[in-house]
Amino acid sequence: MAKNKKIPVKPTPAEKLLSPLQEFLQQEASSGILLLVFTLIALIWSNSAWNESYHSFWENKLTFGYGDHELSKPLLLWINDGLMAIFFFVVGLEIKREILIGELASFRKAILPVAAAIGGMVFPAIIYIAFNQDTIGRSGWGIPMATDIAFALGVLALLGKNVPVSLKVFLTAVAVVDDLGAVLIIAIFYTTEIAWISLGIAAVLLVLLAICNMLGVRNLLVYSILGIGLWLAFLSSGVHATVAGVLLAMTIPSRARINDKEFVKHSRAILNEFEKSDEGDEYLSSTQRSAVQTLEELAEHAETPLQRLEHDLHPWVAYAIMPVFALANAGVVLGGDFLSPLTNRISLGVIFGLIIGKQIGITLFSWLIVKSKLADLPEGVNWQYIYGVSWLAAIGFTMSLFISRLAFGESPSLETAKSGILFASLVAGIAGFFLLRGTPQSQTASEN
């Protein structure tokens, strides 16, 4: 992906002061690093002398509304049901973009990452079930199916030029399909009782959103208001509220009002008018101000609402929502018997499901698709790279933690599952990094 060109303007003192932070946030690995930092904070806090404050803090209730119309939930649920709905909204935008113009836009391009993702979901679930078929932990079969895209891409970014760009594209496409699978699993299998009236209201709101799209409505305030209503309807329906985020994303307009040629043509005319009106003053003339405003409107029309929202919300998700989620959910009490939960069937199912299941599923299904001539390996990618990526895909973390809470609620099994997720993600990240770093770049896909 091409990077945005920097505009040559003189930085302010504040911008100079903040430039190291800005440079860090622009690095591809930064979101994964930040996620790791907040995970460590959660672990230290939950295992410190103030460990009781860790759990009690997230149980504090936050209330919105007035009078009889109030919505009161613990802070933890506002994060898991509210902020994560925004996370899933951005996931939905990414899925829609990939289907329209990305790696999932055609059968030939999509079949390899789709098959790899399916294999990477099926085998972990089978392995987990083999460990927990007749235990209280059987409902956690969806936990090892997930992949944490931020951590996985963060590790890949640390390798820099040691891996081809096409490998990052492949991993991203696999993770996008994996996220879609996670959403379907949450909606279908982790829904308890359904309130049909609320679900009916959600359906009506979804139809209204689709109609707005078809009528060409581009005011994001309209989609925001209807989207909040959709989230509230799902919140009381029994279907997890985060599903509303993905469904809302599917209704966001994905077409620009003007094409690139029209944008260039009109922009040149506006800039010519701006240049003719230049009087050499520090302040803009009324004609120049009008030209600038027209150019701003033109730029807005040239960008689709889908692209604009994804661009604007991605930093908030990567650098605020996901770290806060990790802080609230990754607090596992280690103690002196930390290894004992790792011998539990639940944690063993998670560990072997993520580490072994992802390896087998992604590598085997990719090999079958390539050998059947339905797709080719991406340019510059060999089977060692695919195998290394299968390790990175075993970093479940965010999505695995999310599904584990849906599966086990506040039962003791939740802590056991968390231990397995943290252990497996740590091993997978380290192993994947060294496997990919040791892969010879001279070996191309054509040589394998």
N, C-alpha and C positions, 0 to 999 in steps of 0.2 A: 504494500500500500504506500503510495507516494505521500511524503510528509508535506504539511502546509509550509509554504515559504514565509519566512519572517518578514514583517513589514519594517523597513528601515526608519525607525523613529527613535529619538533620543530617550533613553530610559530615565524615569524619575528616580529620586533617592530611594523611595519605597520599593520600586521594582529592582533596583540594584541590591537592596538588602534581602529581598525575597528570591533573587535569581537562583541561588543554590537549591532552594525548595522546588522552584519551577522546573529546573533541570532534572531533578530527581523524579518529579511526577511525569515528565515527558518520556522517561525510560520505560521500555516495555515490561521490565521485570518489577517495576516499582509497586504495582498493586499487589503482586504476590508477596513481596517483601513486607509491605505494610500489613497484609493479612497474617503473616507469620509473627510479626511483632505483637499484634493484638492477641494472637493465640497464646503467646508466651506470657503476656500480661495476665490473661485469664487464668492460666495454669498457676502462675506465681500467686495471684490474688486468692484463688480458691484453695491453695495449699499453705497460706500464710497464717499468722496469728489472727488475721482479720477475715478468715474464711467464712464466718457466719454472715458478715456484712455483704459478701459476694452474692449469696443466695437471697438474702432479705432485700437487697437493693433492687433486684430485678422483679421482686414480688410487689413493690410499691405500685399502687393503682394510679392510673392516669385517666382523668375523666374529661370527655368532650360533650358538649351539648348544653341544653338549658331546660330547667323544669323537669317535666316528665319525659322529655326526649333527650336522654343522656346515654352515652356509650362509655362504660367504665370497664377497663381491663388492666391487668398487671402489665408493667413495662415490658416484660419479656414477650407477652402476646402481641403488644403493639409492634414490636420488632418483627416477630415471626409471622404475624398475619398482615401487618400494615406495610412496614418498610420492605419486607420480602415480596410483597405484591408489586412494588416498583421494580425490584430486581427482576421478577418474572416478566414484567412489562417490557423491560429492555431486552430480555431473552427472546420474547415474542417478536420484537422489532428485528432482532438479528436473524431469527428463523425466517421471517417474511422476506427480508432482504436477500438472504442466501437462496431462497426458493425463486425469487424474481430475477436476480442478476448475478448471484454468486455461485458457489461450488455445488449447489443443489438445483441449478437452473435447467439442467438437461439430464437425461437418463445416463448418458455416457460419463458425465462428470460426477453425478450424484451416487451412482451405484457402488463405487468403492468405499467412500466414507460412510454411506448408509449401511452397507453390509458389515463394515468393521464395527460400527456403533452397535448394531443389532447383536453381533457376536459378543461384543463387550458388555452387553446387558444380560444376554441369555445365560452364558456360562457362569458368571458370578452368582446369579440367582439360583441356578441348579446346585452349585457347590454349597451355597448357604443352606438351602433346603436339605441337602444331604446331611448336614450337621444338626439341623434343628427341626426335622420333620415331625417329631413327636414330643417337642418341648414347648415351653411357654414362649420361646423366642421365635416361633415359626412366622409370626407376622412381620418380622424384620427382613424378609427376603428382598425387599426393594433397596435396602441400604447399600449393599456393595455394587449395585448397578450404576451408581452415579459417578460422574467425573467433575472435578473442580477445575474449570477452565482457567481461572485466574492463576492458581498455583501451577498448573501444568504448563501454561504458556510462559509464566514467570521463570520457571526452571529452563525452558527452552530458550528464552531470551538471554539467560546468563551464558549460554553457549556461544552466542554471537554468530560469527561467520563459520563456526565449526559445523553448522547444519544448514542445509539449503532452505531458502524461503518457502519452497513448495511443501516442505515438511510441516512448517508452521500452518500453512493453509490447510493441509490435510488434517492436522490435529484440531484446528478450529472447526472444520466441517464435522468431524467426528463428535466433538463436544456439543455442537449445536444440535445434531440429531439426538445425542444422548440427553440433552436438556428437554427436547420435545418428548422423548420417551418417559422422562421423569415426570413431566407434567401430566401425561396420560395416566401413568401409574398412580399418581396422587389423586387425580380426579376419579378414577375408576375403582381402585382397590383400597384407598385410604379415606373413603367417605363412609361414615357410619349411618346415621339416620338422615333422611332427606325431608326437608320442609318444602313440599311441592308448591305452595303459594309463593314463597320467596324465590324458588327456582323459576317459577312462571314469570315473576316480575323481572328477574334477571334476563330471561329469554326476550321479553318485550323490549327491555333496554338495549339488548344486543341487536335486535332488529332495527331499532331507531338509529343506532350507531352505524349500521350497515347502510341504511337509507341516507344518512348524512353523507357518507362516503360516495354513494352513487349520485347524489345531487350536487356533488362538488363542493360541499362545505369544507372550508379549510381553516376556519377559526378554531384554534386549539382549545379555547375556553369552552366551546360547546362539547368537545370530546372529553375535556376534564370533568365537567359537571356530570355528564352522563356516565363517565367512567367511575366516578366516586359512587354514584347510585348503583352501578353494576357491582362494585366491590362490596357495598353494604348489603346488597341482596344476596350475594354469595356468602357473606359472613354469617348470615342467619339461615342459610339454606341447608347447611350440613356438608356441602361440597367445599373443600378448602378455599379460602378467599383468594389465595395467590393465583388460582386458575383464572380469576377475573382479569389479572394483569395480562396474561397471554392472549385471551380472547379479545380484550380491548385493543391490543397491538395489531391484531389482524384487521381491524376496521380503520386504522390510520391511513389516510391517503398516501399513495406511493408514486403519484405522478406529478411532475412539475407543470406549472402553468405555461411556461415557455421553454423551448428547447435551447441547446447550447449555442446554435447558430444565431438565433434571435437575440439571445443574451449578449453575445459579442457585438452584434450589429447595433443594438440599442445602447449598449454601454459606451461604444466608441462615439456615438452621436452626443451622448450626455457629457462625456469627457471633453469633447471638442468644444461644446458650449461652455463648459467650466473654464477651459483654457482661454477662450476668447474674452471671458468676463474677468480675467485676472487683472487686478489693479495694483498688484505688488504690495498690498497691505497685509498686516498680520491677521486681520479679521476677514471673514468671508463676506462677499457682497450678497444681497438678497437673491440674485440670480444664481450665484454659486451654492448658496444654502439650499435653494430649490433643486439644483442639480444633484447635490449630495443626497437629499431625501428621496429623490426619484431613483437614484442609483441603489439606495438601500432597499426600496420596494422591489426594484427589478431583481436584485440579488435574492430576495426572499422568494420571489416567484420562480426563480431558476432552481431553487432547492426544494425537494419534496418534504412535506411535513414529517414523513418517516425518517428521512436522513437527518433533519434538523433536531428532532426529538432524541434520536439515538446519540447524536453528537453531544447534545446538551446534557443528557441524563447519564451518559456513561461515566464521566468523572465522579458524579455523586454516588453512583453504585459502587465503582471500584475503590474509591478513597474514603467513603463514609459508611454506606449501608453495609457492605460486606465486612469491613473491619468491626463495626458495631455488632453485627450478627455473631462474628467469631468471639468477641469479648463476652457476649451474653450467653453463648452456648458451649464454648470450648472448655469451661471450667470443670475439669475432672480432678477429683481428690485422689492423689497418687498414693501417699502414705508409704509405709514400709512394705506393704503387700501389693505393690502395683502390678507385679507379674502374675498374681493369682487370677485376676479377671481374664488374663490372656489365655488361661487354660479352660475358660468357660466356653460352652458350645456356641453361645451367641457371638462372643468376640472372635473365636476361631473361625466361625462361618463368615464373619466380616473380613478378617485378615486373609484367609485363603480365597474367599470370593473375590476380593479386590485384586490381590497380588497374582494369584494363579489364574483366576477366571478371566481377568482382563487380558493377560498374556495369551492364553489359549484362544479366547474368543476373537480378539482383534487380529492377531496374526493368522489364525486358521481361516477365518472368513475372508480376509484380504487375499490370502493365497488362493483360495477356491475361486474367487471372482476373477483374479488375474489369469489363473491357469485355464479358466473357462473362456477366456478371450472377451469377456464382457467389458473389461476395463484394463488399462495399463497402469503401472506404478507412476506416480508423479515424476516429472523430470528431475533427475539428479538424486532420486530417492531409491535406496536399495532395501533388501529385506532386513538388514541389520538396523536400519533407521526405523522401519516399521515395528520391529521387535522392541527397540528402545522407547518408541512412542507408546507401545502397549503398557510399559511400566509407568510412564507419566500419566496415562489415563487411569491408573490405579490410585491416583491421588483423589480420593473421594471428597474428603473434608466438608466444604460448605453444604453441598447437596446431600451428602450422606448424613451429616448432623441434622439437617432439616427433616429428612425422611425418618431418621431414628426417633425423633420426638413425636412424629405422627404415629409411628408404629408402637411406641412404648409409653408415651405420655410422661408422667412423673414417676413411673415404677423404677425399682432398682435395676431393671434390665437396661434402662437408658444409659446409666453410667458405665455398665459393662460394654454396651455397644460403642460408646464414645471412646473408651480405652482402645478397642479394636480399630476404630477409624483413625485415631491419632497414630497408633503404632504402624498400621499399614501405610498410611499416607507418608509418614517419615521414611520408612524403608523404600517405598516406591519412588519417592522423589530423589533420594540419594542414589539408588541403583540406576534409575533412568538417566540421571545426569552423567554418571561415569560411563554407562554403556554408550550413550550418544557421543560423548567426548572422545571415546576410544574408537569410534567408527571411522575407518579410512575414507576420506573424501574421494579418493581415486576410484573407488568402486562405484560405478554408476548402475542405474537400473538395468541398462542394456547388457551389462556383464553378468547379471544374475539370472 
